């Protein structure tokens, strides 16, 4: 961060007003937004974003083709800044500017302007959803997918992750609108891309998509009254793929993903216990035991969460016939319960309000 600050000071002192300075403004704004260190520089990210935008807009006017991507990226970044503070309306204004810049570039060179425009539409879809405009949200998402599908047809390896991401984002959007059929269709398309690839780069980026798919499918599973039977096989595919991916990578690096996967696994375990108990014991019991242990390694669990996870693992290991391990998990669950707020509030209050027994004169007789 200090590097960007010193670079800006040097260029400003020498009255250099070019793309390099605009990039430094943008990079400093991004650092401030990510680290929240506003007090160090006395300015908020918006200040530096706008200074960079002013320079790039001037450069864009003189050579739109050369500076379109740089300007579009900064428009997108300042939009994300406003979204962080729930100012969706202001964020949308910059996304519309971003759309205009990338649309012009896309018309002249689809391959060059396509990714920026498609990403803009997916981002715009999320903003419209937050503003409560379902029609515009769906329209923007489908526009983004259409462009990525075109780019994917030209170069599959380059655009596989982006198209999979667009499908997962759109699937999540449909899940929020309780349109589970459209959600399932998009999630399946996203998963198909991830499952079929042998490309090492794509595999390295899979985790960034998996969390979206898991979150959407977990959201669907939570709507028990609306959940359709045909979606459970897809939910199982999602869980299995994500779980295998986690085993190949270091699970501890993705605590939030493990947490959502654990919650999703619980729902699927209960479902398969009713439908196919043998399969539940063979697949979901060991998987949940593994994920539960990973969850317990984290330091972010509340005593109540730790109690519940230990209790579930106690039940699972008991059903698998490991009584000693089951007892250990149960004891851990009890220990966690003793420090929960529910236990403290209930029993500490009882102790405080307990009437003192009056002492009687004479000897106290003990019965053994």
Secondary structure in CASP SS format (residue, H / E / C, confidence):
PFRMAT SS
TARGET T0000
AUTHOR 0000-0000-0000
METHOD secondary structure of the structure
MODEL  1
X C 1.00
X H 1.00
X H 1.00
X H 1.00
X H 1.00
X H 1.00
X H 1.00
X H 1.00
X H 1.00
X H 1.00
X H 1.00
X H 1.00
X H 1.00
X C 1.00
X C 1.00
X C 1.00
X C 1.00
X C 1.00
X H 1.00
X H 1.00
X H 1.00
X H 1.00
X H 1.00
X H 1.00
X H 1.00
X H 1.00
X H 1.00
X H 1.00
X H 1.00
X H 1.00
X H 1.00
X H 1.00
X H 1.00
X H 1.00
X H 1.00
X C 1.00
X C 1.00
X H 1.00
X H 1.00
X H 1.00
X H 1.00
X C 1.00
X C 1.00
X C 1.00
X H 1.00
X H 1.00
X H 1.00
X H 1.00
X H 1.00
X H 1.00
X H 1.00
X H 1.00
X H 1.00
X H 1.00
X H 1.00
X H 1.00
X H 1.00
X H 1.00
X H 1.00
X H 1.00
X H 1.00
X H 1.00
X C 1.00
X H 1.00
X H 1.00
X H 1.00
X H 1.00
X H 1.00
X H 1.00
X H 1.00
X H 1.00
X H 1.00
X H 1.00
X H 1.00
X H 1.00
X H 1.00
X H 1.00
X H 1.00
X H 1.00
X H 1.00
X H 1.00
X H 1.00
X H 1.00
X H 1.00
X C 1.00
X C 1.00
X C 1.00
X H 1.00
X H 1.00
X H 1.00
X H 1.00
X H 1.00
X H 1.00
X H 1.00
X H 1.00
X H 1.00
X H 1.00
X H 1.00
X H 1.00
X H 1.00
X H 1.00
X H 1.00
X H 1.00
X H 1.00
X H 1.00
X H 1.00
X H 1.00
X H 1.00
X C 1.00
X H 1.00
X H 1.00
X H 1.00
X H 1.00
X H 1.00
X H 1.00
X H 1.00
X H 1.00
X H 1.00
X H 1.00
X H 1.00
X H 1.00
X H 1.00
X H 1.00
X H 1.00
X H 1.00
X H 1.00
X H 1.00
X H 1.00
X H 1.00
X H 1.00
X C 1.00
X C 1.00
X C 1.00
X H 1.00
X H 1.00
X H 1.00
X H 1.00
X H 1.00
X H 1.00
X H 1.00
X H 1.00
X H 1.00
X H 1.00
X H 1.00
X H 1.00
X H 1.00
X H 1.00
X H 1.00
X H 1.00
X H 1.00
X H 1.00
X H 1.00
X H 1.00
X H 1.00
X C 1.00
X H 1.00
X H 1.00
X H 1.00
X H 1.00
X H 1.00
X H 1.00
X H 1.00
X H 1.00
X H 1.00
X H 1.00
X H 1.00
X H 1.00
X H 1.00
X H 1.00
X H 1.00
X H 1.00
X H 1.00
X H 1.00
X H 1.00
X H 1.00
X H 1.00
X C 1.00
X C 1.00
X C 1.00
X H 1.00
X H 1.00
X H 1.00
X H 1.00
X H 1.00
X H 1.00
X H 1.00
X H 1.00
X H 1.00
X H 1.00
X H 1.00
X H 1.00
X H 1.00
X H 1.00
X H 1.00
X H 1.00
X H 1.00
X C 1.00
X C 1.00
X C 1.00
X H 1.00
X H 1.00
X H 1.00
X H 1.00
X H 1.00
X C 1.00
X C 1.00
X H 1.00
X H 1.00
X H 1.00
X H 1.00
X H 1.00
X H 1.00
X H 1.00
X H 1.00
X H 1.00
X H 1.00
X H 1.00
X H 1.00
X H 1.00
X H 1.00
X H 1.00
X H 1.00
X C 1.00
X C 1.00
X C 1.00
X C 1.00
X C 1.00
X C 1.00
X C 1.00
X C 1.00
X H 1.00
X H 1.00
X H 1.00
X H 1.00
X H 1.00
X H 1.00
X H 1.00
X H 1.00
X H 1.00
X H 1.00
X H 1.00
X H 1.00
X H 1.00
X H 1.00
X H 1.00
X H 1.00
X H 1.00
X H 1.00
X C 1.00
X C 1.00
X H 1.00
X H 1.00
X H 1.00
X H 1.00
X H 1.00
X H 1.00
X H 1.00
X H 1.00
X H 1.00
X H 1.00
X H 1.00
X H 1.00
X H 1.00
X H 1.00
X H 1.00
X H 1.00
X H 1.00
X H 1.00
X H 1.00
X H 1.00
X H 1.00
X H 1.00
X H 1.00
X H 1.00
X H 1.00
X C 1.00
X H 1.00
X H 1.00
X H 1.00
X H 1.00
X H 1.00
X H 1.00
X H 1.00
X H 1.00
X H 1.00
X H 1.00
X H 1.00
X H 1.00
X H 1.00
X H 1.00
X H 1.00
X H 1.00
X H 1.00
X H 1.00
X H 1.00
X H 1.00
X C 1.00
X C 1.00
X C 1.00
X C 1.00
X C 1.00
X C 1.00
X H 1.00
X H 1.00
X H 1.00
X H 1.00
X H 1.00
X H 1.00
X H 1.00
X H 1.00
X H 1.00
X H 1.00
X H 1.00
X H 1.00
X H 1.00
X H 1.00
X H 1.00
X H 1.00
X H 1.00
X C 1.00
X C 1.00
X C 1.00
X H 1.00
X H 1.00
X H 1.00
X H 1.00
X H 1.00
X H 1.00
X H 1.00
X H 1.00
X H 1.00
X H 1.00
X H 1.00
X H 1.00
X H 1.00
X H 1.00
X H 1.00
X C 1.00
X C 1.00
X C 1.00
X H 1.00
X H 1.00
X H 1.00
X H 1.00
X H 1.00
X H 1.00
X H 1.00
X H 1.00
X H 1.00
X H 1.00
X H 1.00
X H 1.00
X H 1.00
X C 1.00
X C 1.00
X C 1.00
X C 1.00
X C 1.00
X C 1.00
X C 1.00
X C 1.00
X C 1.00
X C 1.00
X C 1.00
X C 1.00
X C 1.00
X C 1.00
X C 1.00
END
